[in-house]
């Protein structure tokens, strides 16, 4: 069992505060991902959990015990770093067993644990090799194996895949997910890559400037972002976010854009929008599609004409940057199709998935 709690955790470097009163409960056996842009404080939080950074204020507790003053080696944690941190003069077996030797684990127990973990990670044939004889993915597995043999209560991953190529990142994501299913431990994982966050996490914590913007499951953050930052950060491609203002006609609400485009706002319980109110309109690209393909028969769908500005073919789908009455929106077309610049298309917009954010606070209001 490994539950972890942040209670008003603060981090300062001199007079500069980089983490601002973090409150967060991490459940036993949860895969929690800390995500955000560079400099948001996610790695600093992880290093405070590990004991590699001092805590300037607040407390961090593991299973109800405050660990602020406990040495890193006594916290029952294991950390996997971005740069692998393998000893170049040691072979794979010695790298994986080094921590166990320091803790004076019996030799037979060390061999049993290393061989067991090597079998899980597919490293059996590499145990006598040195790090320079391994690929990047194999080195990352060794770093993971070194953590696994210690049987920690909590695994800490600090951007472990950022040095790998795109294909290998996909493979390693699957292996880390399977690792969590096998070891049944709590994992805290730091990344700036929202695709990693979406595919790996039970819950995601979105950070910006040392403050939590939103916590939730991947689908909660994707479908119901708390503000424009989360809406733009989570999802590939990012959500369309376009400034506009509320207009009213015969009791119906519209979003009016600078170029003159007007999009109706569907009725919704507890909806309160004021005429002239400045908003940011949000809608994901997959909700705007050519009428021949898509959910334009859905309740709330709305059709309009647009002109292709840029086409980005991806094989299974094409992203279209469309000019709609002077407003640029990113749309998505399924399947293998070819589009030409200035080609006119009739598009369907699923208004049921529309979001509106207050232009001042950036918080979601609809």
C-alpha positions as CSV (number, residue, x, y, z in Angstrom):
1,X,0.0,0.0,0.0
2,X,1.4,3.4,-1.0
3,X,-0.7,6.6,-0.7
4,X,0.9,9.9,-1.1
5,X,-0.4,13.3,0.0
6,X,0.8,16.9,-0.8
7,X,-0.4,19.4,1.8
8,X,0.2,23.0,0.9
9,X,3.6,22.2,-0.6
10,X,5.8,25.2,-1.5
11,X,9.2,25.4,-3.1
12,X,11.4,28.5,-3.2
13,X,14.8,29.2,-4.6
14,X,15.9,32.2,-2.6
15,X,13.1,34.8,-3.0
16,X,11.7,33.1,-6.1
17,X,8.8,30.8,-5.5
18,X,8.3,28.1,-8.2
19,X,5.7,25.8,-6.5
20,X,2.7,27.5,-5.0
21,X,0.8,25.6,-2.2
22,X,0.2,22.3,-3.9
23,X,-2.6,20.1,-2.4
24,X,-3.0,16.7,-3.9
25,X,-3.9,13.2,-2.8
26,X,-2.4,10.2,-4.8
27,X,-4.2,7.0,-4.3
28,X,-2.7,3.5,-3.7
29,X,-1.7,1.8,-7.0
30,X,-2.7,4.8,-9.0
31,X,-0.8,5.8,-12.2
32,X,-0.7,9.6,-11.8
33,X,0.9,11.8,-14.5
34,X,2.2,15.4,-13.8
35,X,2.1,17.2,-17.1
36,X,2.8,20.8,-18.2
37,X,5.2,23.0,-20.1
38,X,8.8,23.4,-19.2
39,X,9.3,25.3,-16.0
40,X,5.8,24.5,-14.6
41,X,7.3,22.7,-11.5
42,X,6.5,19.1,-12.3
43,X,10.0,17.7,-12.0
44,X,10.6,19.9,-8.9
45,X,7.5,18.2,-7.3
46,X,8.8,14.8,-8.2
47,X,12.3,15.5,-6.8
48,X,10.7,16.8,-3.5
49,X,8.9,13.4,-3.2
50,X,12.1,11.6,-3.8
51,X,14.0,13.8,-1.2
52,X,16.3,15.2,-3.8
53,X,14.9,18.8,-3.2
54,X,14.2,20.3,0.1
55,X,10.6,21.3,0.8
56,X,10.3,25.1,1.5
57,X,6.8,24.8,3.1
58,X,4.0,22.3,3.7
59,X,4.3,18.6,4.0
60,X,4.6,15.4,1.9
61,X,3.2,12.3,3.5
62,X,3.5,8.6,2.5
63,X,0.9,6.3,4.1
64,X,0.1,9.1,6.6
65,X,3.8,9.6,7.6
66,X,5.4,13.0,6.9
67,X,8.6,12.4,5.0
68,X,10.0,15.9,4.8
69,X,13.0,15.1,6.9
70,X,13.4,11.4,6.0
71,X,16.5,10.5,3.8
72,X,15.8,9.5,0.2
73,X,17.0,6.0,0.8
74,X,14.5,5.4,3.6
75,X,11.4,6.6,1.7
76,X,10.7,3.3,-0.1
77,X,10.8,4.9,-3.5
78,X,12.6,4.3,-6.8
79,X,13.3,6.9,-9.5
80,X,13.8,6.5,-13.2
81,X,15.6,9.5,-14.7
82,X,15.5,11.0,-18.2
83,X,19.2,10.3,-18.8
84,X,19.1,6.7,-17.6
85,X,22.0,7.4,-15.1
86,X,23.7,4.0,-15.7
87,X,27.2,3.2,-14.6
88,X,29.2,2.9,-17.8
89,X,31.8,0.5,-16.4
90,X,29.2,-2.0,-15.0
91,X,27.3,-4.6,-17.0
92,X,23.5,-4.7,-17.0
93,X,23.4,-7.2,-14.1
94,X,25.6,-5.1,-11.9
95,X,23.7,-1.9,-12.8
96,X,20.4,-3.5,-11.9
97,X,21.7,-5.0,-8.7
98,X,23.8,-2.1,-7.4
99,X,21.2,-0.8,-5.0
100,X,20.5,-4.2,-3.6
101,X,24.2,-4.7,-2.9
102,X,24.4,-1.4,-1.1
103,X,21.5,-2.6,1.1
104,X,23.4,-5.9,1.8
105,X,20.7,-8.1,0.2
106,X,21.9,-11.7,0.1
107,X,23.6,-12.7,-3.2
108,X,21.0,-15.4,-4.1
109,X,18.2,-13.0,-3.5
110,X,19.9,-10.4,-5.7
111,X,20.3,-12.9,-8.5
112,X,16.7,-14.1,-8.2
113,X,15.3,-10.6,-8.3
114,X,17.5,-9.4,-11.2
115,X,16.7,-12.5,-13.3
116,X,13.0,-12.2,-12.6
117,X,12.9,-8.5,-13.6
118,X,15.1,-9.1,-16.6
119,X,12.6,-11.7,-17.8
120,X,9.8,-9.3,-17.5
121,X,11.6,-6.6,-19.4
122,X,13.2,-8.8,-22.0
123,X,16.7,-8.2,-20.8
124,X,17.9,-11.8,-20.2
125,X,20.4,-11.9,-23.1
126,X,21.8,-8.5,-22.2
127,X,22.8,-9.0,-18.6
128,X,26.5,-9.2,-19.4
129,X,26.6,-6.3,-21.7
130,X,27.7,-2.8,-20.8
131,X,25.5,0.3,-21.4
132,X,27.4,1.4,-24.5
133,X,26.5,-1.9,-26.2
134,X,22.8,-1.2,-25.7
135,X,20.2,0.8,-27.7
136,X,18.4,3.7,-26.1
137,X,15.3,1.6,-25.4
138,X,17.4,-1.1,-23.9
139,X,19.1,1.3,-21.6
140,X,15.8,2.7,-20.5
141,X,14.6,-0.8,-19.7
142,X,17.8,-1.3,-17.6
143,X,17.0,1.9,-15.7
144,X,13.4,0.6,-15.1
145,X,14.8,-2.8,-14.1
146,X,17.1,-1.2,-11.5
147,X,14.1,0.4,-9.9
148,X,11.9,-2.7,-10.1
149,X,14.3,-5.0,-8.3
150,X,14.1,-2.8,-5.2
151,X,10.3,-3.5,-5.1
152,X,9.5,0.1,-4.1
153,X,6.1,1.2,-2.8
154,X,6.2,4.1,-5.3
155,X,7.9,4.5,-8.7
156,X,8.9,8.0,-9.8
157,X,9.5,8.6,-13.5
158,X,11.0,11.9,-14.6
159,X,10.5,12.3,-18.4
160,X,11.9,8.8,-19.1
161,X,11.1,8.8,-22.8
162,X,12.1,12.2,-24.0
163,X,15.5,11.0,-25.3
164,X,13.9,8.3,-27.5
165,X,12.8,8.5,-31.1
166,X,9.0,8.6,-31.9
167,X,8.7,4.8,-32.7
168,X,10.6,3.8,-29.6
169,X,8.5,6.1,-27.4
170,X,5.3,4.4,-28.5
171,X,6.9,1.0,-27.7
172,X,8.1,2.1,-24.3
173,X,4.8,3.7,-23.4
174,X,3.2,0.3,-23.8
175,X,5.9,-1.3,-21.7
176,X,5.5,1.2,-18.9
177,X,1.8,0.6,-18.9
178,X,2.3,-3.1,-18.7
179,X,4.8,-2.6,-15.9
180,X,2.2,-0.9,-13.9
181,X,-0.2,-3.8,-14.4
182,X,2.5,-6.3,-13.4
183,X,4.0,-4.6,-10.3
184,X,0.7,-3.2,-9.0
185,X,2.5,-0.2,-7.4
186,X,1.8,3.5,-7.3
187,X,3.5,5.4,-10.2
188,X,4.1,9.1,-10.4
189,X,5.1,10.1,-13.9
190,X,6.4,13.5,-15.2
191,X,6.2,14.5,-18.8
192,X,5.7,17.6,-21.0
193,X,4.1,15.3,-23.7
194,X,0.3,15.3,-23.4
195,X,0.1,12.2,-25.6
196,X,2.1,10.3,-23.0
197,X,-0.2,11.7,-20.3
198,X,-3.4,10.7,-22.1
199,X,-2.3,7.2,-22.9
200,X,-0.7,6.3,-19.6
201,X,-2.5,8.0,-16.8
202,X,-5.3,6.9,-14.5
203,X,-5.5,10.6,-13.6
204,X,-3.6,13.6,-14.9
205,X,-2.5,16.7,-13.0
206,X,-2.0,19.7,-15.4
207,X,0.4,22.2,-14.0
208,X,1.3,25.8,-15.0
209,X,3.7,28.1,-13.2
210,X,3.8,25.9,-10.1
211,X,0.0,25.8,-9.7
212,X,-2.5,23.0,-10.5
213,X,-4.8,24.0,-13.3
214,X,-6.9,20.8,-13.2
215,X,-6.9,17.2,-12.0
216,X,-8.9,14.4,-13.6
217,X,-9.0,11.4,-15.8
218,X,-7.8,11.8,-19.4
219,X,-11.3,11.8,-20.7
220,X,-12.5,14.4,-18.1
221,X,-9.7,16.8,-19.1
222,X,-10.3,16.2,-22.8
223,X,-14.1,16.6,-22.7
224,X,-14.5,19.1,-19.9
225,X,-11.4,21.4,-19.6
226,X,-11.5,23.8,-16.7
227,X,-9.9,26.7,-18.7
228,X,-8.4,27.7,-22.0
229,X,-4.9,26.5,-20.9
230,X,-6.1,22.9,-20.3
231,X,-8.2,23.0,-23.4
232,X,-5.2,24.0,-25.5
233,X,-2.7,21.7,-23.8
234,X,-4.7,18.5,-23.8
235,X,-5.6,16.9,-27.1
236,X,-4.0,16.4,-30.5
237,X,-4.5,18.6,-32.4
238,X,-5.3,21.2,-29.8
239,X,-8.8,22.6,-29.4
240,X,-9.8,25.5,-31.6
241,X,-9.8,28.6,-29.3
242,X,-11.1,31.7,-30.9
243,X,-12.1,35.0,-29.2
244,X,-15.7,36.3,-29.8
245,X,-18.6,38.0,-28.0
246,X,-22.1,36.9,-27.2
247,X,-24.9,38.2,-29.3
248,X,-28.7,37.7,-28.8
249,X,-31.5,37.4,-31.4
250,X,-35.1,36.5,-30.5
251,X,-34.0,35.0,-27.2
252,X,-31.3,32.9,-28.8
253,X,-27.6,33.2,-28.1
254,X,-24.8,33.4,-30.7
255,X,-21.1,33.7,-30.7
256,X,-20.1,36.5,-33.0
257,X,-16.5,36.5,-34.3
258,X,-14.4,39.4,-35.6
259,X,-14.9,38.4,-39.3
260,X,-18.7,38.4,-38.9
261,X,-19.2,34.7,-38.5
262,X,-22.0,33.8,-36.1
263,X,-22.4,30.4,-34.4
264,X,-25.5,29.6,-32.5
265,X,-25.1,28.5,-28.8
266,X,-27.4,25.5,-28.0
267,X,-29.7,25.7,-25.1
268,X,-28.2,24.3,-21.9
269,X,-29.4,24.0,-18.3
270,X,-28.1,26.8,-16.1
271,X,-26.7,28.7,-19.1
272,X,-26.2,32.4,-18.3
273,X,-24.7,34.4,-21.1
274,X,-24.9,38.2,-21.3
275,X,-25.2,40.2,-24.6
276,X,-21.8,41.7,-25.5
277,X,-19.9,39.4,-23.1
278,X,-16.4,38.7,-24.3
279,X,-15.7,34.9,-24.6
280,X,-13.4,32.4,-26.1
281,X,-15.1,29.8,-28.3
282,X,-13.7,26.3,-28.0
283,X,-14.4,23.3,-30.2
284,X,-12.2,20.3,-31.1
285,X,-11.2,19.7,-34.7
286,X,-12.9,16.3,-34.8
287,X,-16.2,18.0,-34.2
288,X,-15.9,20.0,-37.5
289,X,-16.0,17.7,-40.5
290,X,-17.0,17.6,-44.2
291,X,-20.8,16.9,-44.3
292,X,-20.3,13.8,-46.5
293,X,-18.5,12.1,-43.6
294,X,-19.8,12.9,-40.3
295,X,-22.0,13.5,-37.5
296,X,-24.0,16.3,-39.2
297,X,-27.1,14.2,-38.6
298,X,-26.5,14.5,-34.8
299,X,-28.7,16.7,-32.7
300,X,-26.9,20.1,-32.4
301,X,-25.1,19.8,-35.8
302,X,-24.8,22.9,-37.8
303,X,-23.7,23.3,-41.5
304,X,-21.7,26.1,-43.0
305,X,-19.4,26.8,-46.0
306,X,-15.6,27.2,-45.7
307,X,-12.5,27.5,-47.9
308,X,-9.4,25.3,-47.5
309,X,-6.4,27.4,-46.5
310,X,-3.9,24.5,-45.7
311,X,-4.3,20.8,-45.9
312,X,-2.2,18.4,-43.7
313,X,-2.6,14.8,-44.8
314,X,-1.7,12.2,-42.1
315,X,-2.8,9.1,-44.0
316,X,-5.7,7.9,-41.8
317,X,-7.0,11.5,-41.6
318,X,-6.4,15.0,-42.9
319,X,-6.3,18.2,-40.8
320,X,-7.8,21.2,-42.6
321,X,-7.2,24.8,-41.8
322,X,-10.4,26.4,-43.0
323,X,-11.4,30.0,-43.6
324,X,-15.0,30.4,-42.5
325,X,-16.2,34.0,-43.1
326,X,-12.8,35.4,-42.0
327,X,-12.4,33.1,-39.0
328,X,-9.8,30.3,-39.1
329,X,-10.8,26.9,-37.7
330,X,-8.9,23.6,-37.7
331,X,-11.1,20.8,-38.9
332,X,-10.6,17.1,-39.4
333,X,-11.4,14.8,-42.4
334,X,-11.4,11.1,-41.9
335,X,-9.8,8.7,-44.4
336,X,-7.5,9.2,-47.4
337,X,-8.6,12.3,-49.3
338,X,-7.0,15.1,-51.2
339,X,-7.9,18.7,-50.8
340,X,-6.7,21.7,-52.8
341,X,-6.0,25.3,-51.5
342,X,-9.1,27.5,-51.9
343,X,-11.3,24.4,-52.3
344,X,-14.8,25.2,-51.0
345,X,-16.3,22.6,-48.6
346,X,-19.6,22.3,-46.8
347,X,-18.7,21.4,-43.2
348,X,-20.8,20.2,-40.2
349,X,-20.1,21.4,-36.7
350,X,-21.3,19.4,-33.7
351,X,-22.4,22.2,-31.4
352,X,-23.2,19.8,-28.6
353,X,-19.4,19.7,-27.9
354,X,-19.0,23.5,-27.9
355,X,-17.2,25.1,-25.0
356,X,-17.2,28.8,-24.0
357,X,-14.6,30.4,-21.7
358,X,-14.7,33.8,-20.1
359,X,-12.2,36.0,-21.9
360,X,-11.0,37.6,-18.7
361,X,-10.6,34.7,-16.3
362,X,-10.2,32.0,-19.1
363,X,-12.4,29.7,-17.0
364,X,-15.1,27.6,-18.7
365,X,-18.5,29.2,-18.4
366,X,-20.4,26.9,-20.8
